[in-house]
Amino acid sequence: MNISHRISNILPGGSDGWEVFYRARAMIADGVEVTELTIGEHDIRTDPIILEAMSRSAASGHTGYAAVPGSAALRDAVADRFVQRTGVPTTRDNVVITPGGQSALFSAHFATCDPGDTALYCDPYYATYPGTIRATGAVDVSIPTRAEDAFQPSFEDISSRADGAKSLLINTPNNPTGVVYDDPTMDGIARACIAHDLWLISDEVYDTQVWDGTHISPRGLPGMAERTLVVGSMSKSHAMTGSRIGWIVGPEEMIAHIINLATHTTYGVPGYIQDAATFALAQGPALEEKVGAPFARRRVIAKDMIASQNLVRMVPSGGAMYLMLDLRGTGVPSMEFANGLLDKHKIAVMPGDSFGTSAAGHIRVAMTVDDAAFAAALGTILSYAQEISK
């Protein structure tokens, strides 16, 4: 029997570039103690007050089918959050609730691209981006960025790949680099989308984790509200990764179509999880700051440690829970570095190659262990770089 091209083409090369991560997990399963600095999983878990709200909702009977677009209360809460953070008029009709940010990314591309259409995204990229685009039947085309420009795409970068494209996916604060796109970058993105008639899909799941600079949501830029779909999630802002609760915010007509898609695919998100998310958002910025505080601290620790040597450099990290370290001075490819670090020191990091070609010669370090363990691991990474430098 034949398998559809759409699904067999999600990983056409048979690899998603995460071999080091899988090897580290296999070692852990075999009883080896490994310091994992790989995926964006908080070292704290969902706050007990959110879990209590979830439990109350489930115990009270909210375990049946929930409204497919999302509950009115949660859609209103997300809309209010957008008004407060961006000033852009937003109502529940601009919001659809999704099973996490990943589902939102798929739905946004499914809604904006027909099979065979070109969908753009920036390199380096979050690992699922190209496969998500291919899963919708669209053709993924990456826009290379440069370490020398802090991996920020320019109007010219986008325009060089934009002919015939239907959409552009951006992510700020950025995974994997930690870069926060600045005003000139966001202006160039908006101009390119308008000039080339692109839908902009803006992945803003790290919008509460900004340490330097200011998060700019492109939906608030002139001429962009009608062509922007914002992807959000409770995963990073509220440490609710396993709850699978996210959203898309966009024009009413497009949101209505995406709700129709949800009716025929996911059929919504469990009501007790939506109630917990509504409760969590009602706690305001204080809870979000509590969740993000460890990463802000560890970034300072990293900056101080990296400043004490001159071989490994840190890409300017303005947000999120990751650091992108430039190892090009060592002369050692990042995949070789990551595998050697895991073998010799039992520290797992992600080679830059896992996130595209632009990040070759870099590693991504997730700041997801406690402060002391993070400082010890980073010290070992820096000393290992000196040891194997060519």
Residue, then its C-alpha position, 0 to 999 in steps of 0.5 A: m500500500n502507498i503512503s501519502h507523499r504529504i506524510s512521508n515528506i515530513l522528514p524526507g531525509g529520515s532525520d530531524g537533526w536531534e540525534v544527540f538529544y535521542r542519544a542522551r535520552a537513551m543514556i539516561a534510560d540506561g541509568v547514566e547521569v546526564t545533565e540535560l541542556t537540550i529541550g525547553e522544559h522548565d526545571i520547575r513544573t506547573d504552579p500548584i495553584i494552576l493544578e488546583a484550578m484544573s482539578r476543581s474544574a475536572a471534579s466539577g464535571h468539566t470533562g465532556y466535550a468543550a466548545v471547539p473554538g475554546s471557551a468564551a472565558l478563555r478566548d476573552a482572556v486571551a483577547d484582553r491579554f493582547v489588548q493589554r500587551t499590544g494595544v490592538p483591538t482584539t475580541r474573542d472573535n479574533v481568537v481560537i484555542t488550540p491544543g498547544g502552539q504546535s497545533a496552532l503552527f500547523s493550523a496557521h500554515f494549513a489556513t494560509c497555504d495550498p498544496g505546492d505553495t511556498a512558505l518561508y521561515c528563518d534559519p536558524y529555526y525551531a526544529t519542527y518548522p520545516g516539517t510542519i510546513r511540509a505536513t500541510g502540503a506546502v513547500d518549505v523555503s528557508i531564509p538564511t540569517r547571519a550570526e554577524d547580524a545576530f540572526q535577525p532577518s532583513f527586508e532584503d533577506i526576505s525579499s530575495r526568497a519571497d517571489g511566489a510565496k504565500s506566508l512567512l513564519i517568524n519567531t521572536p523572542n527566538n528559539p534557538t538563538g534567544v534573539v529578540y527582533d529589534d525595531p528595524t528588523m520588525d519594520g523590514i519584516a512588515r514592509a516585506c510582507i506588504a510588498h510581497d503580499l505575504w501572510l505573517i505567522s508570528d510565533e510569540v510563545y516566548d513573549t513573556q521572557v524578554w531580558d533585553g529590548t522589547h517584544i514587538s508583536p507585528r500585529g500591531l504594526p501599520g497595515m499588518a493586523e489583517r495579514t498576521l496570525v499570532v501563535g501563542s501558548m501557555s507552555k513557556s509563559h506558565a510552565m504548562t508544557g504538558s497541558r497542550i493549550g495554545w491559541i491563534v489570534g488573527p482576522e475574524e474571517m480567517i479565525a472562523h475558517i480555522i475554527n472549522l478546521a478544528t471541528h474536523t481535526t482536533y475537536g477542541v481542547p479539554g474544558y478543565i485544561q481551558d479553565a486552568a488556563t483561564f485561571a492562570l491568565a487571571q493571575g497576571p504578569a506576576l506569575e509569568e515573571k515568576v516562571g521566567a525569573p530562573f532564566a533571567r538569572r541564569r542568563v546573567i550567570a552565563k554572561d559573566m562566565i563567558a566574559s571571563q574567556n575569549l574563545v566561546r562567544m554568546v549570541p546576543s540573547g535578549g529573551a527565551m530560555y536558551l543561549m546560542l554559543d558561537l564555537r567557531g573559534t575552536g575549529v570544531p564542528s558543532m555536532e562533533f563538539a556536542n557528541g564529544l561533550l556528551d561522551k566525556h562529560k555527560i552534558a547534553v546540548m543541541p548542536g546548531d546544525s539541528f536548527g538549520t545551516s545558519a547556526a553551524g558552528h554553534i550550540r544551543v544551551a537550554m537554561t533548564v537546570d538549577d542555577a548551581a548545576f547550570a553554572a557547573a555545566l557551563g564551566t565544563i562547556l567552556s573548559y572543554a572548548q579550550e581543551i579541544s580547540k584546534 
